[in-house]
Amino acid sequence: MTDPSFAPYLSRWHLTPDDEAIVTPAARLLPVIACGTPAILKIVALEEAGAAVNCWRGGAAYRLLGSSSTA
C-alpha cells in the first residue's frame, strides 16, 4: 500500500505508483508512471532541498515535470 501522504500529488499530477516508496532523511521518493513514462515523485523533507530542486529546474541529471511551486 502506498503511503497516504503521496495521495494529493498522485491525484494532482495523474501519477500511477510503480513500486515501493524510498525514504531518506531528506526526502520520500515514489517510483511512478507519468503520462506513460517512468518517473519519480519526490517529496522533500528539508525546505533547502526543495529550493535546490526548483533552482535547477531539471537542468541537471533529471527533467523536472512539475513542482508544488509550479503546479
C-alpha positions as CSV (number, residue, x, y, z in Angstrom):
1,M,0.0,0.0,0.0
2,T,1.3,3.5,-0.9
3,D,2.0,6.0,1.9
4,P,-1.2,8.2,2.0
5,S,1.0,11.3,2.1
6,F,1.6,10.8,-1.6
7,A,-2.1,10.8,-2.5
8,P,-2.6,14.5,-3.1
9,Y,0.4,14.6,-5.5
10,L,-0.6,11.4,-7.3
11,S,-4.1,12.9,-7.9
12,R,-2.8,16.3,-8.8
13,W,-0.4,15.1,-11.5
14,H,-2.3,11.9,-12.5
15,L,0.5,9.6,-11.5
16,T,0.3,5.9,-11.0
17,P,2.5,4.3,-8.3
18,D,5.0,1.9,-9.9
19,D,7.0,0.4,-6.9
20,E,7.6,0.8,-3.2
21,A,8.5,4.2,-1.7
22,I,12.1,5.0,-0.8
23,V,12.5,7.0,2.4
24,T,15.7,9.0,3.2
25,P,16.4,11.7,5.8
26,A,16.0,14.4,3.1
27,A,13.0,13.1,1.1
28,R,10.4,10.5,0.3
29,L,10.6,9.1,-3.2
30,L,8.0,7.1,-5.1
31,P,8.6,5.4,-8.4
32,V,5.6,6.4,-10.6
33,I,4.3,6.3,-14.2
34,A,3.6,9.8,-15.6
35,C,2.0,10.0,-19.0
36,G,3.2,6.5,-19.8
37,T,6.8,7.3,-18.7
38,P,8.7,6.1,-15.6
39,A,9.3,8.9,-13.2
40,I,10.0,9.6,-9.5
41,L,7.7,11.6,-7.2
42,K,9.9,13.3,-4.7
43,I,8.6,15.0,-1.5
44,V,11.5,16.8,0.2
45,A,11.7,16.9,3.9
46,L,14.0,19.9,4.1
47,E,13.0,23.3,2.7
48,E,16.5,23.8,1.4
49,A,16.4,20.6,-0.7
50,G,13.2,21.7,-2.3
51,A,14.7,25.1,-3.2
52,A,17.7,23.3,-4.8
53,V,15.4,21.1,-6.9
54,N,13.4,24.2,-8.1
55,C,16.6,26.2,-8.7
56,W,18.0,23.6,-11.2
57,R,14.6,23.2,-12.9
58,G,15.6,20.0,-14.5
59,G,18.9,21.3,-15.8
60,A,20.9,18.6,-14.0
61,A,20.6,14.8,-14.3
62,Y,16.8,14.9,-14.3
63,R,13.9,16.6,-16.1
64,L,11.5,18.4,-13.7
65,L,8.0,17.5,-14.7
66,G,6.4,19.7,-12.1
67,S,6.7,21.0,-8.5
68,S,4.3,22.3,-5.9
69,S,5.6,25.8,-6.7
70,T,4.9,25.4,-10.4
71,A,1.7,23.3,-10.4
